[in-house]
Amino acid sequence: MIHWIAVGVAVLATILGLSLWLNRKKSTAHLSIRLAEAYRQAGDFETARELYEIAPDLDQNVDQAREGQRRAREEVRRPVLSEALVAAARRRLTQEREEVQAHLEREGIEVDLPPLQRRG
């Protein structure tokens, strides 16, 4: 009886750990899209494309990344996400860029986040 309880607890712990890991990956994918949107809106299409490329590797259900990447190639600034999410990403890039860069690096993502400046 104790053996089955231990097996059940082990399975539950494995499922919980896997869920947390997948949720963290998905969260990072969505962060990369929001950051890409801010760079694309500012006219830094190269950085935006790099950030859009990250999302599908972390979360396969990210249609916004594909659409944003298409718009970045065409140098279109109109956002894919809501303006409120893009504004929040702009604030983070302005006020917490180094912390965001460190978070991405901890997740194994090698992307340089240059200072956000309006271009063109």
C-alpha positions in Angstrom: 0.0 0.0 0.0 2.8 2.5 0.9 4.5 1.6 -2.3 1.5 2.7 -4.4 1.2 5.9 -2.5 4.9 6.7 -3.1 4.4 5.9 -6.8 1.4 8.2 -6.9 3.2 11.0 -5.2 6.2 10.6 -7.6 3.9 10.8 -10.6 2.1 13.8 -9.2 5.4 15.6 -8.5 6.6 14.8 -12.1 3.5 16.2 -13.6 3.6 19.3 -11.5 7.3 19.9 -12.3 6.7 19.5 -16.0 3.7 21.8 -15.9 5.7 24.5 -14.2 8.5 24.1 -16.7 6.1 24.4 -19.7 4.3 27.3 -18.2 7.7 29.2 -17.7 8.6 28.5 -21.3 5.2 29.8 -22.5 5.5 32.9 -20.3 9.0 33.6 -21.8 7.6 33.1 -25.3 4.9 35.7 -24.7 7.4 38.1 -23.2 9.6 37.8 -26.3 6.6 38.7 -28.5 5.7 41.8 -26.3 9.3 42.9 -26.5 9.4 42.3 -30.3 6.3 44.4 -30.7 7.8 47.3 -28.8 11.0 47.2 -31.0 9.0 46.8 -34.2 6.8 49.8 -33.3 10.0 51.8 -32.6 11.3 50.8 -36.0 14.0 48.4 -34.9 12.8 45.6 -37.2 16.0 43.5 -36.9 15.7 43.2 -33.1 12.0 42.5 -33.5 12.6 39.7 -35.9 15.2 38.1 -33.5 12.7 38.2 -30.7 9.8 36.9 -32.8 12.0 33.9 -33.8 12.3 32.9 -30.1 8.6 32.4 -29.4 7.8 29.4 -31.6 10.7 27.4 -30.1 9.2 27.9 -26.6 5.5 27.7 -27.4 4.1 26.3 -30.6 0.8 28.1 -30.3 2.0 31.6 -30.9 0.3 32.9 -34.0 1.1 36.5 -33.0 4.8 35.7 -33.5 4.3 34.6 -37.1 2.2 37.6 -37.9 4.6 40.0 -36.1 7.5 38.4 -37.9 5.8 39.0 -41.3 5.1 42.6 -40.4 8.7 43.1 -39.3 9.9 41.8 -42.6 7.6 44.2 -44.4 8.6 47.0 -41.9 5.0 47.6 -40.8 4.7 49.2 -37.3 1.0 48.4 -36.7 1.0 46.1 -33.5 -0.3 42.6 -33.5 -1.0 42.7 -29.7 -3.1 45.3 -27.8 -1.5 48.7 -27.4 -1.6 48.3 -23.6 0.7 45.2 -23.8 3.1 47.0 -26.2 3.1 50.0 -23.9 4.0 47.8 -20.9 6.8 46.2 -22.9 8.1 49.6 -23.8 8.1 50.6 -20.2 10.0 47.5 -19.2 12.6 48.1 -22.0 13.0 51.7 -20.8 13.1 51.1 -17.1 14.1 47.5 -16.6 16.0 46.6 -19.8 19.0 45.0 -17.9 16.7 42.9 -15.8 14.8 41.7 -18.8 18.0 40.9 -20.6 19.2 38.9 -17.5 15.9 37.0 -17.4 16.3 36.0 -21.1 19.9 34.9 -20.5 18.8 32.7 -17.6 16.3 31.1 -19.9 19.2 30.4 -22.4 18.1 33.0 -24.9 20.9 34.9 -26.6 19.4 38.1 -27.8 20.8 41.6 -27.4 18.2 44.2 -26.2 19.5 47.5 -27.4 18.1 50.7 -25.9 14.7 51.4 -27.2 14.8 54.4 -29.5 12.2 55.7 -32.1 13.6 55.2 -35.6 12.4 56.6 -38.9 
